[in-house]
């Protein structure tokens, strides 16, 4: 890696300068490689993100080793993030395995604060959900009284704050409009980098504006894995039997889509600006 900077400094710089880092979900070697290659091609810092669901499939130690290697060899800053940890114990295991930070599925400061203290002592950051984005059986929650936000940030000791602006996880069609007025109100309440989950279904023009208005980390999964899967399937449908041909095509498709996301969020060239 030619540029070294603590992960949280990169996210704070994005908040301060009005762009967002793409947090690109990966599920295997090819998608992880594609995420980092896209960032290198765009000259952008990036967040390589593995979720607990991915860890259930591939194993946390395996994903951590892959992420550490890609981070060490990348020509741009790579933040290694563990997403949707379902318990403080798993969150801590991820940091022990080399992740720079974690997001815990909890909006309870009594649960978050002890984990934050532990993570901070290890040099890692904590992403907390002030508001929950709809995900499967997890229902969306939105705090109407934004005056609570600053108190929540203090009580939870979090470093990043995930907020609900109308997006939904696993949405394939780009039809969701963000509540940009609400984002501006939230951003006025806290200097913390703000996080959007479920960005794949959001209208691109809204994402572009939101990245300039306080969002610093934008999670993208469904549209990337869809691009990967469709490209791989096309190769298999030709009768190919070598999985590397299909996986390689998927990697190229994921990379192309990830580059477009990075540009949309205004992060292209920002790695060079950090030199």
Buried (B, 14 or more C-beta within 10 A) or exposed (E): EEBEBBBBEBBBBBBEEEBBBBBBBBBBBBBBBBBBBBBBBBBBBBBBBBBBBBBEEBEBEBBBEBBBBBBEEBBBBBBBBBBBBBBBEBBBBBBEBBBBBBBBBBBEBEBBBEBBEBBBEEEBBBBBBBBBBBBEEEEBEBBEEBEEBEEBBEBBBBBBBBBBBBBBBEBEEBEBEBBBEBBEEBBEBBEBBBBBBBBBBBEEEBBBBBBEBBBBBBBBBBBBBBBBBEBBEBBEEEEBEEEEBBBBBBBBBBBBBBBBBBBBBBBBBBBEEBE
